[in-house]
Structure formats: C-alpha cells, structure tokens
Amino acid sequence: MLIRVLDTTLRSGRRLAIAIAGGFLLFAGIVMIVLPGPAILAIPAGLGILALEFEWANRWLVAAELRWRSWRRARAESRERVVEL
C-alpha cells in the first residue's frame, strides 16, 4: 500500500516538474518571438520536454519538425533554380 502511494506521488511529482520546466521554456520561447532571444531554439526545446509526458506536445513537435523539413526542402529547391538561371 505504501509503495503504491509513493509510486503515485513520484509519478505526479515528475509529471508536475516536467510540466513546469517545459511550460516555462515554451512560454519563454513564445515571448522571445517578440523580444530578442533564441525563440527558434527555446520553443522546440520546451515542446521536447513537454513531449516526455504529454501526447499533445509530441504531436505538435512532430508537426513542427515536418514543417521545418518541408521549408528546408523548398528553400534548397529554390536555390537550385536560381543557380540554374
């Protein structure tokens, strides 16, 4: 009985710590969009931390990664077209 209570408490504490750390980093990244700072690094880092415990954050992180790869691919293709001209 005591082990079950401790296990539940530790899981809740871990989840809370991840939520606070990831949420803070995500919020700081969003603020850095307007203010000077490395928002492009802080937002994915915050989502990565939150994705350890929350499925919605994992989905957002995967979607952001797909958009980033798509953007890089389109940029590389446009550069190739400029070189060919």
N, CA, C and O atoms as CSV, one atom per row, in Angstrom:
chain,resi,resn,atom,element,x,y,z
A,1,MET,N,N,0.829,-1.192,0.000
A,1,MET,CA,C,0.000,0.000,0.000
A,1,MET,C,C,0.871,1.253,0.000
A,1,MET,O,O,0.642,2.166,-0.793
A,2,LEU,N,N,1.863,1.301,0.879
A,2,LEU,CA,C,2.742,2.461,0.965
A,2,LEU,C,C,3.552,2.628,-0.319
A,2,LEU,O,O,3.774,3.749,-0.776
A,3,ILE,N,N,3.985,1.531,-0.887
A,3,ILE,CA,C,4.766,1.592,-2.128
A,3,ILE,C,C,3.916,2.168,-3.258
A,3,ILE,O,O,4.404,2.962,-4.062
A,4,ARG,N,N,2.657,1.773,-3.319
A,4,ARG,CA,C,1.760,2.284,-4.353
A,4,ARG,C,C,1.550,3.790,-4.203
A,4,ARG,O,O,1.532,4.521,-5.194
A,5,VAL,N,N,1.393,4.244,-2.977
A,5,VAL,CA,C,1.207,5.679,-2.722
A,5,VAL,C,C,2.468,6.442,-3.109
A,5,VAL,O,O,2.383,7.495,-3.742
A,6,LEU,N,N,3.640,5.922,-2.735
A,6,LEU,CA,C,4.896,6.581,-3.083
A,6,LEU,C,C,5.105,6.609,-4.593
A,6,LEU,O,O,5.563,7.611,-5.144
A,7,ASP,N,N,4.769,5.511,-5.257
A,7,ASP,CA,C,4.920,5.448,-6.705
A,7,ASP,C,C,4.021,6.476,-7.383
A,7,ASP,O,O,4.456,7.171,-8.301
A,8,THR,N,N,2.789,6.575,-6.944
A,8,THR,CA,C,1.861,7.547,-7.499
A,8,THR,C,C,2.340,8.971,-7.232
A,8,THR,O,O,2.240,9.833,-8.104
A,9,THR,N,N,2.849,9.215,-6.054
A,9,THR,CA,C,3.355,10.540,-5.692
A,9,THR,C,C,4.562,10.912,-6.549
A,9,THR,O,O,4.660,12.043,-7.025
A,10,LEU,N,N,5.477,9.971,-6.748
A,10,LEU,CA,C,6.657,10.245,-7.561
A,10,LEU,C,C,6.282,10.504,-9.013
A,10,LEU,O,O,6.838,11.401,-9.647
A,11,ARG,N,N,5.347,9.728,-9.543
A,11,ARG,CA,C,4.894,9.965,-10.922
A,11,ARG,C,C,4.252,11.331,-11.062
A,11,ARG,O,O,4.507,12.047,-12.031
A,12,SER,N,N,3.425,11.692,-10.101
A,12,SER,CA,C,2.770,13.004,-10.142
A,12,SER,C,C,3.797,14.121,-10.017
A,12,SER,O,O,3.696,15.142,-10.698
A,13,GLY,N,N,4.771,13.932,-9.161
A,13,GLY,CA,C,5.820,14.936,-8.995
A,13,GLY,C,C,6.653,15.099,-10.250
A,13,GLY,O,O,6.994,16.218,-10.633
A,14,ARG,N,N,6.984,13.985,-10.892
A,14,ARG,CA,C,7.755,14.032,-12.140
A,14,ARG,C,C,6.956,14.731,-13.221
A,14,ARG,O,O,7.485,15.570,-13.951
A,15,ARG,N,N,5.692,14.389,-13.323
A,15,ARG,CA,C,4.828,14.996,-14.337
A,15,ARG,C,C,4.707,16.501,-14.101
A,15,ARG,O,O,4.740,17.288,-15.047
A,16,LEU,N,N,4.569,16.893,-12.841
A,16,LEU,CA,C,4.472,18.309,-12.497
A,16,LEU,C,C,5.770,19.043,-12.827
A,16,LEU,O,O,5.740,20.142,-13.381
A,17,ALA,N,N,6.900,18.442,-12.490
A,17,ALA,CA,C,8.194,19.071,-12.771
A,17,ALA,C,C,8.406,19.240,-14.270
A,17,ALA,O,O,8.891,20.280,-14.714
A,18,ILE,N,N,8.047,18.232,-15.046
A,18,ILE,CA,C,8.174,18.326,-16.500
A,18,ILE,C,C,7.232,19.387,-17.048
A,18,ILE,O,O,7.606,20.141,-17.946
A,19,ALA,N,N,6.023,19.455,-16.523
A,19,ALA,CA,C,5.065,20.459,-16.980
A,19,ALA,C,C,5.564,21.871,-16.678
A,19,ALA,O,O,5.419,22.766,-17.510
A,20,ILE,N,N,6.143,22.077,-15.512
A,20,ILE,CA,C,6.633,23.409,-15.145
A,20,ILE,C,C,7.849,23.786,-15.992
A,20,ILE,O,O,7.904,24.885,-16.542
A,21,ALA,N,N,8.813,22.886,-16.097
A,21,ALA,CA,C,10.032,23.195,-16.855
A,21,ALA,C,C,9.724,23.391,-18.344
A,21,ALA,O,O,10.169,24.367,-18.948
A,22,GLY,N,N,8.975,22.477,-18.924
A,22,GLY,CA,C,8.633,22.592,-20.338
A,22,GLY,C,C,7.738,23.784,-20.617
A,22,GLY,O,O,7.924,24.490,-21.609
A,23,GLY,N,N,6.772,24.006,-19.748
A,23,GLY,CA,C,5.871,25.143,-19.917
A,23,GLY,C,C,6.606,26.466,-19.826
A,23,GLY,O,O,6.335,27.387,-20.596
A,24,PHE,N,N,7.539,26.564,-18.883
A,24,PHE,CA,C,8.325,27.785,-18.748
A,24,PHE,C,C,9.155,28.032,-19.994
A,24,PHE,O,O,9.194,29.151,-20.507
A,25,LEU,N,N,9.819,26.992,-20.483
A,25,LEU,CA,C,10.666,27.143,-21.664
A,25,LEU,C,C,9.831,27.465,-22.905
A,25,LEU,O,O,10.233,28.291,-23.725
A,26,LEU,N,N,8.684,26.824,-23.044
A,26,LEU,CA,C,7.795,27.117,-24.168
A,26,LEU,C,C,7.291,28.562,-24.088
A,26,LEU,O,O,7.295,29.276,-25.090
A,27,PHE,N,N,6.861,28.987,-22.907
A,27,PHE,CA,C,6.389,30.363,-22.728
A,27,PHE,C,C,7.510,31.362,-23.017
A,27,PHE,O,O,7.287,32.371,-23.686
A,28,ALA,N,N,8.706,31.082,-22.517
A,28,ALA,CA,C,9.844,31.974,-22.766
A,28,ALA,C,C,10.140,32.051,-24.265
A,28,ALA,O,O,10.464,33.122,-24.779
A,29,GLY,N,N,10.029,30.930,-24.961
A,29,GLY,CA,C,10.251,30.935,-26.412
A,29,GLY,C,C,9.216,31.761,-27.141
A,29,GLY,O,O,9.544,32.478,-28.087
A,30,ILE,N,N,7.964,31.670,-26.709
A,30,ILE,CA,C,6.909,32.466,-27.333
A,30,ILE,C,C,7.156,33.953,-27.085
A,30,ILE,O,O,6.949,34.775,-27.978
A,31,VAL,N,N,7.593,34.296,-25.887
A,31,VAL,CA,C,7.917,35.696,-25.579
A,31,VAL,C,C,9.099,36.155,-26.439
A,31,VAL,O,O,9.145,37.305,-26.875
A,32,MET,N,N,10.046,35.257,-26.677
A,32,MET,CA,C,11.227,35.614,-27.463
A,32,MET,C,C,10.909,35.850,-28.935
A,32,MET,O,O,11.756,36.361,-29.668
A,33,ILE,N,N,9.725,35.494,-29.379
A,33,ILE,CA,C,9.343,35.823,-30.750
A,33,ILE,C,C,9.283,37.341,-30.898
A,33,ILE,O,O,9.686,37.893,-31.923
A,34,VAL,N,N,8.778,38.005,-29.867
A,34,VAL,CA,C,8.643,39.459,-29.891
A,34,VAL,C,C,9.901,40.133,-29.358
A,34,VAL,O,O,10.365,41.120,-29.929
A,35,LEU,N,N,10.445,39.617,-28.284
A,35,LEU,CA,C,11.640,40.178,-27.676
A,35,LEU,C,C,12.874,39.467,-28.225
A,35,LEU,O,O,12.766,38.367,-28.766
A,36,PRO,N,N,14.043,40.088,-28.090
A,36,PRO,CA,C,15.251,39.430,-28.594
A,36,PRO,C,C,15.570,38.152,-27.809
A,36,PRO,O,O,15.495,38.111,-26.581
A,37,GLY,N,N,15.922,37.135,-28.553
A,37,GLY,CA,C,16.283,35.866,-27.927
A,37,GLY,C,C,16.129,34.719,-28.906
A,37,GLY,O,O,15.544,34.885,-29.976
A,38,PRO,N,N,16.642,33.570,-28.550
A,38,PRO,CA,C,16.629,32.415,-29.454
A,38,PRO,C,C,15.309,31.627,-29.402
A,38,PRO,O,O,15.278,30.487,-28.939
A,39,ALA,N,N,14.243,32.236,-29.873
A,39,ALA,CA,C,12.931,31.581,-29.837
A,39,ALA,C,C,12.923,30.297,-30.653
A,39,ALA,O,O,12.252,29.331,-30.291
A,40,ILE,N,N,13.672,30.285,-31.758
A,40,ILE,CA,C,13.678,29.115,-32.637
A,40,ILE,C,C,14.305,27.895,-31.933
A,40,ILE,O,O,14.100,26.760,-32.362
A,41,LEU,N,N,15.051,28.128,-30.876
A,41,LEU,CA,C,15.617,27.032,-30.091
A,41,LEU,C,C,14.770,26.718,-28.856
A,41,LEU,O,O,14.613,25.555,-28.483
A,42,ALA,N,N,14.232,27.753,-28.232
A,42,ALA,CA,C,13.511,27.571,-26.972
A,42,ALA,C,C,12.172,26.874,-27.169
A,42,ALA,O,O,11.795,26.033,-26.353
A,43,ILE,N,N,11.453,27.201,-28.225
A,43,ILE,CA,C,10.132,26.608,-28.437
A,43,ILE,C,C,10.232,25.100,-28.671
A,43,ILE,O,O,9.532,24.346,-27.996
A,44,PRO,N,N,11.075,24.625,-29.601
A,44,PRO,CA,C,11.193,23.163,-29.747
A,44,PRO,C,C,11.738,22.466,-28.493
A,44,PRO,O,O,11.354,21.336,-28.192
A,45,ALA,N,N,12.623,23.138,-27.774
A,45,ALA,CA,C,13.148,22.544,-26.536
A,45,ALA,C,C,12.038,22.395,-25.506
A,45,ALA,O,O,11.935,21.360,-24.847
A,46,GLY,N,N,11.212,23.416,-25.364
A,46,GLY,CA,C,10.078,23.339,-24.435
A,46,GLY,C,C,9.097,22.254,-24.834
A,46,GLY,O,O,8.608,21.507,-23.987
A,47,LEU,N,N,8.808,22.167,-26.136
A,47,LEU,CA,C,7.912,21.103,-26.601
A,47,LEU,C,C,8.532,19.728,-26.398
A,47,LEU,O,O,7.833,18.766,-26.078
A,48,GLY,N,N,9.841,19.640,-26.584
A,48,GLY,CA,C,10.518,18.360,-26.364
A,48,GLY,C,C,10.424,17.898,-24.923
A,48,GLY,O,O,10.209,16.716,-24.654
A,49,ILE,N,N,10.584,18.826,-24.006
A,49,ILE,CA,C,10.455,18.484,-22.585
A,49,ILE,C,C,9.024,18.077,-22.270
A,49,ILE,O,O,8.795,17.076,-21.590
A,50,LEU,N,N,8.057,18.852,-22.764
A,50,LEU,CA,C,6.650,18.528,-22.514
A,50,LEU,C,C,6.254,17.202,-23.164
A,50,LEU,O,O,5.398,16.487,-22.645
A,51,ALA,N,N,6.875,16.873,-24.299
A,51,ALA,CA,C,6.546,15.636,-25.004
A,51,ALA,C,C,6.949,14.390,-24.216
A,51,ALA,O,O,6.492,13.289,-24.525
A,52,LEU,N,N,7.792,14.551,-23.209
A,52,LEU,CA,C,8.143,13.406,-22.371
A,52,LEU,C,C,6.927,12.849,-21.635
A,52,LEU,O,O,6.867,11.655,-21.344
A,53,GLU,N,N,5.966,13.709,-21.338
A,53,GLU,CA,C,4.799,13.294,-20.554
A,53,GLU,C,C,3.456,13.538,-21.235
A,53,GLU,O,O,2.462,12.915,-20.864
A,54,PHE,N,N,3.406,14.424,-22.217
A,54,PHE,CA,C,2.125,14.820,-22.789
A,54,PHE,C,C,2.083,14.511,-24.284
A,54,PHE,O,O,2.956,14.941,-25.038
A,55,GLU,N,N,1.074,13.772,-24.705
A,55,GLU,CA,C,0.948,13.361,-26.102
A,55,GLU,C,C,0.707,14.553,-27.023
A,55,GLU,O,O,1.227,14.579,-28.138
A,56,TRP,N,N,-0.076,15.543,-26.577
A,56,TRP,CA,C,-0.346,16.703,-27.422
A,56,TRP,C,C,0.942,17.436,-27.784
A,56,TRP,O,O,1.076,17.923,-28.907
A,57,ALA,N,N,1.879,17.522,-26.866
A,57,ALA,CA,C,3.146,18.192,-27.138
A,57,ALA,C,C,3.965,17.396,-28.149
A,57,ALA,O,O,4.656,17.972,-28.989
A,58,ASN,N,N,3.884,16.085,-28.066
A,58,ASN,CA,C,4.585,15.237,-29.026
A,58,ASN,C,C,4.027,15.449,-30.434
A,58,ASN,O,O,4.786,15.526,-31.400
A,59,ARG,N,N,2.699,15.544,-30.549
A,59,ARG,CA,C,2.087,15.791,-31.861
A,59,ARG,C,C,2.522,17.140,-32.420
A,59,ARG,O,O,2.830,17.247,-33.607
A,60,TRP,N,N,2.551,18.167,-31.579
A,60,TRP,CA,C,2.986,19.494,-32.026
A,60,TRP,C,C,4.445,19.469,-32.455
A,60,TRP,O,O,4.817,20.097,-33.447
A,61,LEU,N,N,5.263,18.752,-31.715
A,61,LEU,CA,C,6.682,18.671,-32.035
A,61,LEU,C,C,6.901,17.974,-33.376
A,61,LEU,O,O,7.714,18.421,-34.184
A,62,VAL,N,N,6.187,16.896,-33.609
A,62,VAL,CA,C,6.300,16.175,-34.888
A,62,VAL,C,C,5.814,17.061,-36.033
A,62,VAL,O,O,6.447,17.113,-37.087
A,63,ALA,N,N,4.699,17.755,-35.833
A,63,ALA,CA,C,4.176,18.644,-36.873
A,63,ALA,C,C,5.159,19.768,-37.173
A,63,ALA,O,O,5.358,20.119,-38.336
A,64,ALA,N,N,5.770,20.330,-36.148
A,64,ALA,CA,C,6.751,21.400,-36.347
A,64,ALA,C,C,7.973,20.884,-37.093
A,64,ALA,O,O,8.520,21.574,-37.953
A,65,GLU,N,N,8.397,19.674,-36.764
A,65,GLU,CA,C,9.548,19.090,-37.455
A,65,GLU,C,C,9.239,18.854,-38.938
A,65,GLU,O,O,10.087,19.102,-39.796
A,66,LEU,N,N,8.035,18.379,-39.236
A,66,LEU,CA,C,7.647,18.172,-40.636
A,66,LEU,C,C,7.602,19.490,-41.403
A,66,LEU,O,O,8.048,19.562,-42.549
A,67,ARG,N,N,7.068,20.523,-40.776
A,67,ARG,CA,C,7.034,21.840,-41.437
A,67,ARG,C,C,8.442,22.368,-41.672
A,67,ARG,O,O,8.735,22.925,-42.730
A,68,TRP,N,N,9.315,22.193,-40.681
A,68,TRP,CA,C,10.695,22.646,-40.805
A,68,TRP,C,C,11.399,21.938,-41.959
A,68,TRP,O,O,12.092,22.576,-42.752
A,69,ARG,N,N,11.224,20.626,-42.055
A,69,ARG,CA,C,11.864,19.866,-43.142
A,69,ARG,C,C,11.304,20.269,-44.495
A,69,ARG,O,O,12.047,20.383,-45.471
A,70,SER,N,N,9.998,20.484,-44.557
A,70,SER,CA,C,9.363,20.918,-45.799
A,70,SER,C,C,9.899,22.288,-46.219
A,70,SER,O,O,10.186,22.510,-47.395
A,71,TRP,N,N,10.030,23.193,-45.270
A,71,TRP,CA,C,10.546,24.521,-45.566
A,71,TRP,C,C,11.986,24.442,-46.067
A,71,TRP,O,O,12.346,25.112,-47.035
A,72,ARG,N,N,12.801,23.633,-45.419
A,72,ARG,CA,C,14.204,23.492,-45.840
A,72,ARG,C,C,14.312,22.894,-47.236
A,72,ARG,O,O,15.143,23.313,-48.041
A,73,ARG,N,N,13.454,21.901,-47.516
A,73,ARG,CA,C,13.463,21.275,-48.841
A,73,ARG,C,C,13.069,22.297,-49.912
A,73,ARG,O,O,13.716,22.378,-50.957
A,74,ALA,N,N,12.013,23.078,-49.661
A,74,ALA,CA,C,11.566,24.087,-50.615
A,74,ALA,C,C,12.640,25.164,-50.816
A,74,ALA,O,O,12.846,25.648,-51.929
A,75,ARG,N,N,13.306,25.522,-49.741
A,75,ARG,CA,C,14.363,26.526,-49.845
A,75,ARG,C,C,15.533,26.006,-50.675
A,75,ARG,O,O,16.094,26.742,-51.488
A,76,ALA,N,N,15.900,24.750,-50.476
A,76,ALA,CA,C,17.001,24.159,-51.246
A,76,ALA,C,C,16.629,24.078,-52.724
A,76,ALA,O,O,17.465,24.342,-53.588
A,77,GLU,N,N,15.387,23.718,-53.019
A,77,GLU,CA,C,14.944,23.640,-54.416
A,77,GLU,C,C,14.940,25.010,-55.072
A,77,GLU,O,O,15.309,25.138,-56.240
A,78,SER,N,N,14.529,26.033,-54.336
A,78,SER,CA,C,14.512,27.381,-54.913
A,78,SER,C,C,15.930,27.880,-55.161
A,78,SER,O,O,16.165,28.595,-56.135
A,79,ARG,N,N,16.864,27.524,-54.314
A,79,ARG,CA,C,18.257,27.902,-54.530
A,79,ARG,C,C,18.829,27.202,-55.773
A,79,ARG,O,O,19.613,27.789,-56.519
A,80,GLU,N,N,18.426,25.944,-55.982
A,80,GLU,CA,C,18.886,25.222,-57.164
A,80,GLU,C,C,18.370,25.881,-58.426
A,80,GLU,O,O,19.086,25.961,-59.424
A,81,ARG,N,N,17.125,26.357,-58.391
A,81,ARG,CA,C,16.551,27.027,-59.555
A,81,ARG,C,C,17.282,28.335,-59.846
A,81,ARG,O,O,17.486,28.683,-61.009
A,82,VAL,N,N,17.672,29.050,-58.815
A,82,VAL,CA,C,18.380,30.318,-59.004
A,82,VAL,C,C,19.750,30.058,-59.620
A,82,VAL,O,O,20.196,30.816,-60.481
A,83,VAL,N,N,20.413,29.003,-59.190
A,83,VAL,CA,C,21.734,28.670,-59.729
A,83,VAL,C,C,21.624,28.279,-61.193
A,83,VAL,O,O,22.510,28.612,-61.980
A,84,GLU,N,N,20.560,27.580,-61.580
A,84,GLU,CA,C,20.382,27.141,-62.951
A,84,GLU,C,C,20.134,28.305,-63.901
A,84,GLU,O,O,20.499,28.236,-65.075
A,85,LEU,N,N,19.521,29.368,-63.405
A,85,LEU,CA,C,19.231,30.519,-64.278
A,85,LEU,C,C,20.506,31.218,-64.576
A,85,LEU,O,O,20.509,32.218,-65.294
